[in-house]
């Protein structure tokens, strides 16, 4: 392998939200969803060149930005995007909030599939909308969709939007084309607009394929908005760059207005340079990263089967976020998070923040060198053993 993902890059005292949110230097953070790998070398080189210029004024997004985005999704994901469909912004969460603002009115209902990324809830609440949940069904270490319940919920005329997480965080599902088509058909039938958060689309493991929701049909393309970003794939979250893809001109105009109302219409020069470098020169690095992450998952799976059989983890089809069932501890996840911090110096995300039926789950971020992953697993193992005594 050309790139060394086993290398440990210290992150403490770099103003890292993940690593510097506690003063306790013994805590191992495996919570916030950024990676502990240095980004692809071509991106670092592009940023160095930009820094050497020494002037960091307002940026005019160049044609290359659009061209590289369009080429990447065409070549890698067989999705044809037009330049005029693209609205750039500072991140996927601001994008989601702006789209909700554009296509709903206060009091409207927004449908989500729980457990799901916690910022969905704040984006809905901050726009004065009401949350409606289509709870995913957990069985045999994976999640499936209750389509009958989805149909019932979508048939409520107050439901105007569905937030779709594809691939899904934290369930680890990469929705199949058939599942996405069924979602789309239900939403079309009941005139529910789909906002697809596809930020994790580059992390897909053997036997699974990411399908952009908007690529399924012309009708679904016109009835959806897709949020994408290189931030997860290339560990660029702090550079704050993302894109919204909207084919419908009228809706795109409303979203563009909302982006400006929310004042997330200006991006920084480093995000622009990073995206161009990532999509033009970062693919080999990303491909090797995916192999490494999948091996991390297999390592964790084997470890849990051998030493933590009472703590099953979901089958990971995509993302680098592993969902662990900790019901054996007979504690809710908020208590587990605090106990792990106190007793094991291990920081995981408590499941409750992701919504319904998550009270006994914990979310692991395994995007780290394997030695760090094993350290975290051994800390959890000792914690579990001490807890049972």
C-alpha positions as CSV (number, residue, x, y, z in Angstrom):
1,X,0.0,0.0,0.0
2,X,1.5,3.4,-1.1
3,X,0.0,5.4,1.8
4,X,0.7,4.6,5.5
5,X,-2.5,4.8,7.4
6,X,-0.9,3.1,10.4
7,X,1.1,6.4,11.0
8,X,-0.1,8.2,14.2
9,X,-0.3,12.0,13.8
10,X,-0.7,13.6,17.2
11,X,-3.8,15.9,17.2
12,X,-3.8,17.2,20.8
13,X,-3.2,21.0,21.2
14,X,-4.2,21.7,17.5
15,X,-7.6,23.1,18.6
16,X,-9.2,19.8,17.5
17,X,-12.8,19.6,18.6
18,X,-12.4,15.8,18.8
19,X,-9.1,15.7,20.8
20,X,-9.1,19.0,22.7
21,X,-12.7,19.0,24.1
22,X,-11.3,17.5,27.3
23,X,-8.4,18.5,29.3
24,X,-7.7,14.9,30.3
25,X,-4.8,13.8,28.0
26,X,-5.5,10.2,28.9
27,X,-8.9,10.2,27.2
28,X,-9.0,8.4,23.8
29,X,-11.7,10.1,21.7
30,X,-13.5,7.9,19.2
31,X,-16.6,10.0,18.9
32,X,-16.7,13.1,16.5
33,X,-16.9,12.0,12.9
34,X,-13.6,13.2,11.5
35,X,-10.6,11.0,10.8
36,X,-7.2,10.7,12.4
37,X,-5.4,10.4,9.1
38,X,-3.6,13.2,7.3
39,X,-5.4,14.0,4.1
40,X,-4.2,13.1,0.6
41,X,-0.8,14.5,-0.2
42,X,-2.0,16.3,-3.4
43,X,-4.4,18.2,-1.2
44,X,-1.7,19.2,1.3
45,X,0.5,20.4,-1.6
46,X,-2.3,22.4,-3.2
47,X,-3.0,24.1,0.2
48,X,0.7,24.8,0.7
49,X,0.8,26.6,-2.7
50,X,-2.2,28.6,-1.8
51,X,-0.7,29.6,1.6
52,X,2.5,30.7,-0.1
53,X,0.6,33.3,-2.1
54,X,0.0,35.0,1.2
55,X,-3.2,36.9,0.4
56,X,-6.5,35.3,1.5
57,X,-9.3,37.6,0.3
58,X,-12.8,36.8,-0.9
59,X,-12.8,33.9,-3.3
60,X,-14.4,33.7,-6.8
61,X,-15.2,30.0,-7.3
62,X,-13.5,29.0,-10.6
63,X,-14.8,26.8,-13.4
64,X,-12.4,24.1,-12.4
65,X,-14.4,23.7,-9.1
66,X,-17.5,22.8,-11.0
67,X,-15.7,20.8,-13.7
68,X,-13.9,18.5,-11.1
69,X,-17.1,18.0,-9.1
70,X,-19.0,17.0,-12.3
71,X,-16.3,14.8,-13.6
72,X,-15.9,13.0,-10.2
73,X,-19.5,12.1,-9.8
74,X,-19.8,11.1,-13.5
75,X,-16.7,8.9,-13.5
76,X,-16.9,7.4,-10.0
77,X,-20.7,7.2,-9.4
78,X,-22.2,7.3,-12.9
79,X,-24.3,10.4,-12.1
80,X,-24.4,13.2,-14.6
81,X,-24.6,16.6,-13.0
82,X,-25.0,20.0,-14.8
83,X,-23.0,23.0,-13.6
84,X,-26.1,25.1,-13.1
85,X,-27.5,22.6,-10.6
86,X,-24.7,23.2,-8.2
87,X,-24.9,25.6,-5.2
88,X,-21.8,25.8,-3.1
89,X,-22.0,26.5,0.7
90,X,-20.0,26.0,3.9
91,X,-21.2,22.5,4.9
92,X,-23.9,19.8,4.6
93,X,-25.7,20.9,7.8
94,X,-26.1,24.5,6.7
95,X,-27.2,23.1,3.3
96,X,-29.9,21.0,4.9
97,X,-31.1,23.8,7.0
98,X,-31.3,26.2,4.0
99,X,-33.2,23.6,1.9
100,X,-35.7,23.0,4.7
101,X,-36.2,26.8,5.0
102,X,-36.8,27.0,1.2
103,X,-39.3,24.2,0.8
104,X,-41.3,24.3,4.0
105,X,-43.2,26.7,6.2
106,X,-43.1,26.8,10.0
107,X,-45.4,24.1,11.3
108,X,-44.8,21.7,8.4
109,X,-43.6,18.2,9.2
110,X,-40.3,16.6,8.2
111,X,-39.8,12.9,8.0
112,X,-36.6,11.1,9.1
113,X,-35.5,7.5,9.6
114,X,-34.2,7.0,13.1
115,X,-31.7,6.4,14.5
116,X,-30.1,9.1,12.4
117,X,-27.5,11.9,12.4
118,X,-28.4,14.1,15.3
119,X,-28.1,17.5,13.4
120,X,-31.1,16.5,11.3
121,X,-33.2,17.2,14.5
122,X,-31.8,20.7,15.0
123,X,-32.2,21.6,11.3
124,X,-35.8,20.7,11.5
125,X,-36.4,22.4,14.9
126,X,-34.6,25.6,13.9
127,X,-36.9,26.1,10.9
128,X,-40.0,25.7,13.1
129,X,-41.0,22.4,11.6
130,X,-42.2,19.2,13.3
131,X,-40.3,16.0,13.4
132,X,-42.0,12.8,12.2
133,X,-40.0,9.5,12.5
134,X,-40.0,6.3,10.4
135,X,-38.1,4.1,12.8
136,X,-35.7,1.7,11.1
137,X,-36.1,-2.0,12.1
138,X,-33.1,-3.6,13.9
139,X,-32.6,-7.3,13.6
140,X,-29.7,-9.7,12.9
141,X,-27.1,-6.9,13.3
142,X,-28.6,-4.7,10.6
143,X,-31.4,-2.2,9.9
144,X,-34.2,-2.4,7.4
145,X,-36.9,0.1,6.4
146,X,-40.6,-0.3,7.6
147,X,-42.1,0.7,4.2
148,X,-45.7,0.3,5.5
149,X,-45.0,2.8,8.2
150,X,-43.1,5.1,5.8
151,X,-46.2,5.1,3.5
152,X,-48.5,5.9,6.4
153,X,-46.3,8.8,7.6
154,X,-45.7,10.2,4.2
155,X,-49.5,10.2,3.5
156,X,-50.0,12.9,6.1
157,X,-50.5,16.0,4.0
158,X,-48.6,18.1,6.6
159,X,-45.4,16.1,5.8
160,X,-43.6,18.2,3.1
161,X,-40.0,16.8,3.3
162,X,-38.1,13.6,3.9
163,X,-34.5,13.8,5.1
164,X,-32.7,10.8,3.6
165,X,-29.3,9.7,4.9
166,X,-27.6,7.7,2.1
167,X,-25.3,6.0,3.2
168,X,-26.9,6.0,6.6
169,X,-25.3,7.3,9.8
170,X,-25.2,5.6,12.3
171,X,-26.8,2.4,11.0
172,X,-24.0,1.8,8.5
173,X,-26.4,0.9,5.7
174,X,-25.8,1.6,2.0
175,X,-29.3,1.7,0.7
176,X,-29.8,-0.5,-2.3
177,X,-31.2,0.8,-5.6
178,X,-34.4,-1.1,-4.9
179,X,-34.8,0.4,-1.4
180,X,-34.2,3.9,-2.7
181,X,-36.7,3.4,-5.5
182,X,-39.4,2.4,-3.0
183,X,-38.6,5.4,-0.9
184,X,-38.8,7.6,-4.0
185,X,-42.1,6.1,-5.2
186,X,-43.7,6.7,-1.8
187,X,-42.5,10.3,-1.7
188,X,-43.7,11.0,-5.2
189,X,-47.0,9.5,-4.5
190,X,-47.6,11.8,-1.6
191,X,-45.7,14.9,-2.9
192,X,-43.0,14.7,-0.3
193,X,-39.7,16.4,-1.3
194,X,-36.6,14.5,-0.6
195,X,-33.4,16.0,0.8
196,X,-30.6,13.4,0.4
197,X,-27.6,13.8,2.7
198,X,-25.0,11.8,0.8
199,X,-21.8,13.1,2.6
200,X,-20.6,9.5,3.3
201,X,-21.0,8.4,-0.3
202,X,-17.3,7.6,-0.8
203,X,-17.2,5.0,2.0
204,X,-18.7,1.9,0.6
205,X,-17.4,-1.6,1.3
206,X,-17.3,-4.9,-0.8
207,X,-20.6,-6.2,-2.0
208,X,-22.3,-2.8,-1.8
209,X,-22.8,0.1,-4.2
210,X,-23.7,3.7,-3.5
211,X,-26.5,5.0,-5.7
212,X,-27.2,8.7,-5.8
213,X,-30.9,9.1,-5.0
214,X,-31.3,11.8,-7.7
215,X,-29.8,9.4,-10.3
216,X,-32.7,7.0,-10.1
217,X,-35.1,8.8,-12.5
218,X,-35.7,12.1,-14.0
219,X,-38.8,12.5,-11.8
220,X,-36.8,11.9,-8.6
221,X,-34.1,14.2,-9.8
222,X,-36.6,17.0,-10.2
223,X,-38.2,16.2,-6.8
224,X,-35.1,16.2,-4.6
225,X,-32.0,18.1,-3.5
226,X,-28.7,16.3,-2.8
227,X,-26.0,17.4,-0.4
228,X,-22.5,16.3,-1.1
229,X,-19.0,17.3,0.1
230,X,-15.4,16.0,0.0
231,X,-15.1,16.7,3.7
232,X,-15.7,13.2,5.1
233,X,-13.9,11.4,2.3
234,X,-10.7,13.5,2.5
235,X,-10.9,14.7,6.2
236,X,-11.5,18.3,5.3
237,X,-14.4,19.2,7.6
238,X,-12.6,22.2,9.0
239,X,-12.2,23.8,5.6
240,X,-16.0,24.1,5.3
241,X,-17.0,23.3,1.8
242,X,-20.0,21.5,0.4
243,X,-22.4,21.5,-2.6
244,X,-26.2,21.2,-3.0
245,X,-27.3,19.6,-6.3
246,X,-30.8,20.7,-7.4
247,X,-32.1,20.3,-11.0
248,X,-35.5,22.0,-10.5
249,X,-34.9,25.7,-11.4
250,X,-37.6,27.1,-9.2
251,X,-36.6,25.1,-6.1
252,X,-32.9,25.9,-6.8
253,X,-33.8,29.6,-6.8
254,X,-35.6,29.3,-3.4
255,X,-32.7,27.4,-1.9
256,X,-30.2,29.9,-3.2
257,X,-32.2,32.7,-1.5
258,X,-32.3,30.7,1.7
259,X,-28.5,30.2,1.5
260,X,-28.1,33.9,1.4
261,X,-30.7,34.6,4.2
262,X,-28.8,32.1,6.4
263,X,-25.5,33.8,5.4
264,X,-23.8,30.6,4.4
265,X,-23.2,31.7,0.8
266,X,-19.5,32.5,1.0
267,X,-16.8,29.8,1.1
268,X,-13.1,30.2,1.8
269,X,-10.2,29.8,-0.7
270,X,-8.8,26.7,1.1
271,X,-12.0,24.7,0.8
272,X,-12.2,25.5,-3.0
273,X,-8.5,24.5,-3.6
274,X,-9.0,21.3,-1.5
275,X,-12.0,20.2,-3.4
276,X,-10.3,20.7,-6.8
277,X,-7.2,18.8,-5.6
278,X,-9.3,16.0,-4.0
279,X,-11.5,15.4,-7.0
280,X,-8.6,15.6,-9.5
281,X,-5.7,13.9,-7.7
282,X,-7.0,12.2,-4.6
283,X,-8.7,9.0,-5.9
284,X,-5.8,6.6,-5.4
285,X,-5.4,7.8,-1.8
286,X,-9.2,7.4,-1.2
287,X,-9.3,3.9,-2.7
288,X,-6.5,2.8,-0.4
289,X,-8.2,4.4,2.6
290,X,-11.4,2.5,1.9
291,X,-9.4,-0.8,2.0
292,X,-7.8,0.2,5.3
293,X,-11.1,1.2,6.8
294,X,-12.8,-2.0,5.8
295,X,-9.9,-3.9,7.4
296,X,-10.4,-1.8,10.5
297,X,-14.0,-2.9,10.6
298,X,-13.1,-6.6,10.1
299,X,-10.5,-6.2,12.9
300,X,-13.2,-4.8,15.2
301,X,-15.7,-7.5,14.2
302,X,-13.2,-10.3,15.0
303,X,-12.3,-8.6,18.3
304,X,-15.9,-8.3,19.4
305,X,-16.8,-11.8,18.4
306,X,-13.8,-13.1,20.3
307,X,-13.8,-10.9,23.4
308,X,-17.1,-9.0,23.5
309,X,-19.7,-11.4,22.1
310,X,-22.4,-9.8,24.3
311,X,-21.8,-6.4,22.5
312,X,-22.8,-7.1,18.8
313,X,-21.9,-4.5,16.2
314,X,-24.0,-3.8,13.1
315,X,-22.8,-5.1,9.7
316,X,-20.9,-2.1,8.2
317,X,-21.8,-1.6,4.6
318,X,-20.6,2.0,4.5
319,X,-19.3,5.0,6.5
320,X,-16.6,4.6,9.2
321,X,-19.1,4.7,12.0
322,X,-19.8,1.4,13.9
323,X,-23.0,1.0,15.9
324,X,-22.6,-1.2,19.0
325,X,-25.5,-2.8,21.0
326,X,-24.6,-2.3,24.7
327,X,-27.8,-3.6,26.1
328,X,-25.8,-6.2,28.1
329,X,-24.7,-3.3,30.4
330,X,-28.4,-2.6,31.4
331,X,-27.7,1.1,31.3
332,X,-28.9,3.8,29.0
333,X,-26.3,5.2,26.6
334,X,-25.9,8.5,28.3
335,X,-24.8,6.7,31.5
336,X,-22.6,4.4,29.4
337,X,-20.8,7.4,27.8
338,X,-20.1,8.9,31.2
339,X,-18.9,5.6,32.7
340,X,-16.6,4.9,29.8
341,X,-15.1,8.4,30.2
342,X,-14.6,8.0,33.9
343,X,-13.5,4.3,34.1
344,X,-11.9,3.6,30.7
345,X,-10.9,7.1,29.5
346,X,-12.7,6.2,26.2
347,X,-15.1,8.7,24.6
348,X,-17.8,7.3,22.4
349,X,-21.1,8.8,21.1
350,X,-24.1,7.9,23.2
351,X,-26.9,6.4,21.0
352,X,-29.7,8.5,22.5
353,X,-28.7,11.6,20.5
354,X,-29.6,9.7,17.3
355,X,-33.3,9.4,18.2
356,X,-35.7,6.5,18.7
357,X,-34.7,3.0,19.9
358,X,-31.1,4.0,20.4
359,X,-30.9,4.1,24.2
360,X,-28.5,1.2,24.6
361,X,-26.3,1.8,21.6
362,X,-22.9,3.5,21.3
363,X,-21.3,4.9,18.1
364,X,-17.6,4.2,17.4
365,X,-15.5,6.2,14.9
366,X,-13.0,3.7,13.5
367,X,-11.3,6.1,11.1
368,X,-8.0,5.9,12.9
369,X,-4.7,3.9,12.8
370,X,-5.3,0.3,13.7
371,X,-3.2,0.4,16.8
372,X,-5.5,3.2,18.1
373,X,-8.6,1.2,17.3
374,X,-7.2,-1.8,19.2
375,X,-6.3,0.4,22.2
376,X,-9.9,1.6,22.2
377,X,-11.3,-1.9,22.0
378,X,-9.1,-3.2,24.8
379,X,-10.2,-0.3,27.0
380,X,-13.8,-1.2,26.3
381,X,-13.0,-4.9,27.0
382,X,-11.5,-4.1,30.4
383,X,-14.4,-1.8,31.2
384,X,-16.9,-4.5,30.3
385,X,-15.0,-7.1,32.4
386,X,-14.8,-4.8,35.4
387,X,-18.4,-3.8,35.1
388,X,-19.6,-7.5,35.2
389,X,-17.6,-8.3,38.4
